[in-house]
Amino acid sequence: MPDLVRVSIDSVKVSLVSHHRVVVLKEVDTDRYLPIWIGPFEADAITTKLQGLEVPRPLTHDLLGSIIHKVGATVSHVVVNDLRDDTFYARIYLEMDGKKLDIDCRPSDAMALAVRVNVPLYVAESVMARASIHPVSDDEEEEKKPLSAEEEDRLSAFRDFVEELDLDDLEEKED
């Protein structure tokens, strides 16, 4: 198994002008972050659980957790294990009857399940190395070299999305 980095869900960001959401994973004990774009339904499933909201009927990820439990399996952890062609991949790791199983899935579904069954969330170091970001202090910002035209072009879609985010309505999760 590749080197894994333990992460937590730092936040889920919402765009006012599109249906896109970004879940921000934070490496435990460091300031390294991994933003992953996810769908609105998966974002709602994650935030509903993180905020401790009760729903009258089980959501899809609640159902998945119940099925896993009823068949005698347990989820041990989930991993965002790959990044190919700007698409993240994940795996759910199960234990059942002494066997270890892993199932391919979307990262958003893996995270929604992980928060429901309270298991660790990891990201492969190779993915963190390629796609994570570090906050930059004002001093570091002044020292940065200018981006090339190609780098500016690659970052423009992200910059546009971030500028559209409405961060005023987000509440911090209280521990």
Secondary structure, DSSP 8 states (H G I E B T S, - for coil): ---EEEEEEEEEEEBSSSS-EEEEEEETTS--EEEEEE-HHHHHHHHHHHTT---SS--HHHHHHHHHHHTTEEEEEEEEEEEETTEEEEEEEEEETTEEEEEEE-HHHHHHHHHHHT--EEEEHHHHHHH-B----HHHHHH-----HHHHHHHHHHHHHHHHB--TT------
